Amino acid sequence: MKHNIKVERFGIRLRPITMDDADFIFKLRRSPDLSRYIGEIDSRYSTHESWLKQYFHREGDYYFCIELLSGVPIGTIAIYDIDGQAGNWGRWIISDSIPAAPASVWLIFHVAFDILGLSSVFSNTVIDNASVVSFHDNCGLPRTGIERNGLTIRGVSYDMVIHTATKENWPMIQQRLEKPAILAERLLRENPEE
């Protein structure tokens, strides 16, 4: 969906995805290390480009490029499948060498609760993706379910852990994310654009 939401804090910015980001997103999603636990994508660039063009016409879908304040893209994140006051957050991929996870999650929840006015957002994470499941747990995101065989990747079915953030627990989540986000911002200032 075309939107104009732009937020920044902790040395990074979330800005709307554009067609100029298509190549970056395609490479990011095809990175063997980063794509291990995400849904498979077609290997043809034209299919990816077509999906992105269709995205701009989908209501309730806010797709962001995560970038350094210098404008260097480092990842993606989104809120989508909004139904009333709830939505899914995901499409979260960040370049390995950039410590932007806490800040990007802080910003996407800020968009969800403070800008869009949602009451809850949930994420589905492959249960074997231990580092991301642990990150969500440590942020204080309650586990609200398990989706059995929720995703099949290269012929292997995986269970998905569902974590849900609510407007009510957003202040506690904010506090848990702020300290690591501030530390990461300091690292970004000391080592810009690594």
C-alpha positions, -999 to +999 in steps of 0.1 A: +000+000+000+013+034-008+018+054+024+039+082+036+048+071+071+085+078+080+099+074+115+135+075+128+152+070+161+183+052+175+203+059+143+179+042+118+149+052+098+118+033+086+106+047+053+081+035+027+093+008+003+096+021-033+102+003-066+138+016-064+142-009-035+132-039-056+168-051-063+179-046-027+149-066-013+154-094-039+190-098-029+182-096+008+155-123+006+178-145-015+207-143+009+212-179+022+220-169+057+191-144+060+164-164+042+169-197+060+136-194+079+115-173+056+090-184+030+105-193-003+105-168-031+104-174-068+140-172-083+128-150-111+133-113-105+103-105-127+080-124-102+094-104-073+090-072-092+054-080-100+047-089-063+061-055-053+040-036-078+009-054-065+018-045-030+013-008-037-024-015-043-030-037-011-049-019+016-037-025+052-001-033+042+027-010+054+060-022+041+091-003+052+128-001+042+150+000+073+179+023+065+207+041+083+202+079+086+227+082+058+202+066+035+219+032+032+193+004+032+199-024+057+166-043+059+129-045+057+099-047+081+062-045+077+027-044+093+002-062+071-030-082+071-046-055+092-081-066+103-099-040+124-075-031+153-051-060+148-024-069+123+006-090+116+042-077+117+070-093+098+089-093+066+116-085+090+151-090+075+182-071+085+217-072+071+239-094+094+265-068+102+241-040+114+229-040+150+194-026+142+170-053+155+159-036+188+155-002+171+136-015+141+112-034+163+108-003+186+100+017+155+075-008+139+056-010+172+056+028+174+040+029+140+015+001+150+004+016+183+011+053+182+005+061+146-019+035+132-037+031+165-038-007+164-046-026+196-024-056+188+002-070+164+015-105+162+043-123+145+048-159+133+084-172+137+097-206+127+103-224+160+137-235+149+148-199+144+161-198+180+177-164+179+146-146+167+123-165+190+146-157+219+147-120+209+109-118+210+108-136+244+135-112+258+115-082+245+086-093+267+064-104+238+041-131+252+039-164+233+002-166+223+002-198+203+019-224+182+009-229+146+016-266+137+032-270+103+027-233+097+054-230+070+070-253+045+105-244+033+122-266+007+099-294+015+103-293+053+073-283+075+080-261+105+059-251+135+055-214+141+057-196+174+031-167+176+041-137+197+017-109+203+023-073+214-006-052+226-011-015+231-013-023+269+021-040+270+037-016+246+051+006+274+069-024+290+082-035+256+094+000+249+115-001+280+130-034+272+139-024+237+153+011+244+185+001+262+198-023+235+186+002+208+206+030+224+237+007+227+233-003+190+229+034+180+263+041+197+279+013+177+264+027+145+279+061+153+313+045+160+312+023+129+290+041+103+279+021+072+297-012+080 
